[in-house]
Amino acid sequence: MNVKQIVQLMGGRNAVSRLTGVPPHYVSQMQSQHRLADHYLRFFIALRPELEWAVLLGDDYCRFIPLINDKALTRLRNGRKNGRIKHKKSPKPIDNVNRLASE
């Protein structure tokens, strides 16, 4: 499993920290141990099904095949690849503040 590349593709250490609710040093520890908890991997697969999970997971790929081949995730992955579904970026906190201030 290529934990360093998974973290990078998910947005980096700070983004993974925000997504999972763990401190950044814990994400660094996961990278150094080359291990991610299964529940984090399932979350990342559901969040970004368009990534090449077979390559990223390596030998651990077979444990996640049912999730990766799920009908809903397959439709989402194909839609994003064809450009029909855009990957949404969450708004920046300052955008929320500006929107609330203008109301």
Secondary structure, DSSP 8 states (H G I E B T S, - for coil): --HHHHHHHTT-HHHHHHHHT--HHHHHHHHHHT---HHHHHHHHHH-TTS-HHHHHGGGGGGGHHHHT-HHHHHHHHHHHTTSS-------HHHHHHHHHH-
